[in-house]
């Protein structure tokens, strides 16, 4: 699974932050990783204030093999919490999508 990491201008995305967040997201998505070709993580500060505690946003786009992308987002006080929250939402969205495919094939 290819992992791409993007940040807005207001978010510091140095190597330590990237490595820490990528490891946390990969750990959350470990169960579905074989079914994914690529995951894109976009971190931003919707209010545009990097040092403000108003919140950060993580948008995850996962590309399952042979299917349309699944996109989720999560807002949280820190980029770490936002990324992990988005990964948890992605697991739910992936399971829901799998259920739809299974039920269609069962007709």
Secondary structure, 3 states (H helix, E strand, C coil): CEEEEEECCCCCCCHHHHHHHHHHHHHHCCCCHHHEEEEEEEEECCCCCCCCCCCEEEEEEEEECCCCCEEEEEEECCHHHHHHHHHHHHHHHHHHHHHHHHHHHCC
